[in-house]
């Protein structure tokens, strides 16, 4: 591997993957703090902070931040998830130090001025409204809430209009002091990047960062349940799910393969049976979201009102059959898909930097490609069937639906049919 790693005195990890044939580099700061780290009064804080980080520091105004990076042809971005928040830049090789300096500036010296905060809260209110108006997005918010009710991990990342409206500058600073600490932060870069230069910037600009002290998030407790929103949409948007597996669990890779066999592409079981053979919907797919201490396995589909009654029995039967009949050929095909995806991602510096950071956050170290391939190669069809049996026939069902779903079966009915 071309990966180098340095851990600073404050616990922050610096990772680089040098790709000297490139003229550019991608870098970012990833923080092990997302929406599940929020207290009830902070619902939506992680996402708001991601927005506010670009709205001005003690040394640069918002327009100066934008102009500084764009004057060298670079760009800045950020993203918030349930467990992590990332702040990214992509620049030419000679501007890596500048980009690192800007990232350090926005994460150390943001001013959170009242006027900027009020404007950004209005922007986020529009974002919340847009998400609620889009059933493709909103159904997943309902699904997360059904799976993990009354818990931070089950709340939406965006927050609510009411919760975001209550945030003030001091609340943001308090959240940052609690969660943005050295041992919860990783700087990762890939491309034409000098490791020692990046370490020097990190040592200088993050010197005052508290080394630790972030509280552990509330442990996830998958409970299952259902959330329904009957509406006049033409399509019924449905997500059916079960408890998955955590990143560090023994079954993680087997569940990932199960998701791909069932609904990971055009050759998958659900796509072939539900779309190609029966024409019941345009899109159907399976997914597995893994968290630090839990996970969700789900199947998503959208179909017409007249097709809902036919879709659900077919979908349920396909899940039950998977626990009995997944073949070595299917597992081999998915292994090859995963391997190809991993190799293709190595061609992108942005993907490589993100992969490094996630590995450090989730497993505490960068993981060589061959190690991942070896782990996946050890998964057999029998192991995938075994975990499918455990998930589908003994697990508690979660269900979310939006649209004309009056005749959608409840979770108890679905569970009984799976156990027949």
Steps between C-alpha positions, in 0.01 A plus 500: 500500500607859438316612811681689775357568843593740780319546829541847650542568871135601525384167356414627152604257226654614171478255210632540146497283191750642253410474129796685343377461142207736569496878483238535773416383849186450706509555873261539786440499872262231623344524846351207688192704584171493316131524574502217753739704717239774548297556813126539454528880507774479234304309235648614168807665655759287317353594164464869589862510614608357165325794332628764740863392468519683166336822620804685626788470747703746704743528207279452191149610409265259325578653162874491572479128579327439166732727304818362657427144394347590163788734410718189475235297317405290801172427671369440851214283619370322808258225597325381816395144575360320801843427648747731320547845355755576229647821358675459163715681247639416159789703360806483281806345662669835571196621699463214749645701788266790421198270499606340828540846651146596395354179642682561827379860505131418458518228765693708754402860447143519368317802641139380479369853467132549581409648161667216309343244732150635446544496123633146503219378722256622236698313234481180705128547557464498121716186485277330757193597300652369178583166665147462634356579157709221345356162598817325376690678780231533763415130511854424618466750784183321604675165466790604725253622760303175483813290548646708784208684665563764767879491456753745353594245230138490388464876453542679168837653417347832394307557822160669506398858429431546872826348625721685252317824573614485865875478430728785599877561465575386855318171443713433192824579683399276790424212260837547329696510826336175607538303176776654287796362695831355382437130538171536309655674197693372199669692220529292186640589159557311176659608177823691445548589865801528731434329833747704701359830372151396605621392842668837554179686416298276730747538787500876462132570437343244734745547786233634738253220434389310809640147475193307616189512715220449248225291661399172344168525315194327642518134409274407211209274583327360194133450584313498171154635431324690228444853377230574242409817317195461279511762225374570150831415330453280195769258619515304824851536644587209727802402708499165678781416739657299779788533742832482318851467632758745635823578315713297738263204528576155372211515256572837337642375170244219471216752531662727243510208256141406585384853413674483164369154414147610577495850357840634403471526123321394185592135554373495858208287609260783582570690179457192284185369669317820589591728213608285209263203534197664659535871415377603845727803543766706328759475779552252780820449696643372826745679727689454825587796721759406761563709810753474780269288715210391280374502143195489276430267210231635270319468171357807327247514218249737345194376317151600393199477723360206307828307525560530877291194585692285253844646576521430871435122492754458221758706687446303822523168317831605341644579843393165638638315196835675539546332836470164329640522149784751455763331285877502478472657155304797636747552783791480258339760273453740790856445619621600155274806501636611837858439396451697179339783692792514742755502219312766304481721809878497518505704179331794675698703756177620660379143546837390635517783754147431618568129523811558710315728741205263540729204564686694767178610668328161482787255547777716647742447210526508120419161350686368199291411197617138504391461864148610408494274195617206712224557755236512229642192329449296815123557494320192370145453373423298814609791718282744304198269526563459871498874562199549272314245709592684818401841365177418316336221698587597858552874475256779584357675196520872426273658241454848356266609227383819328223538246198281420589234758159431655533128426864461598529209746618571852827379652334215689351359180831532318685328784254210503534448127880499523488232771272259312 
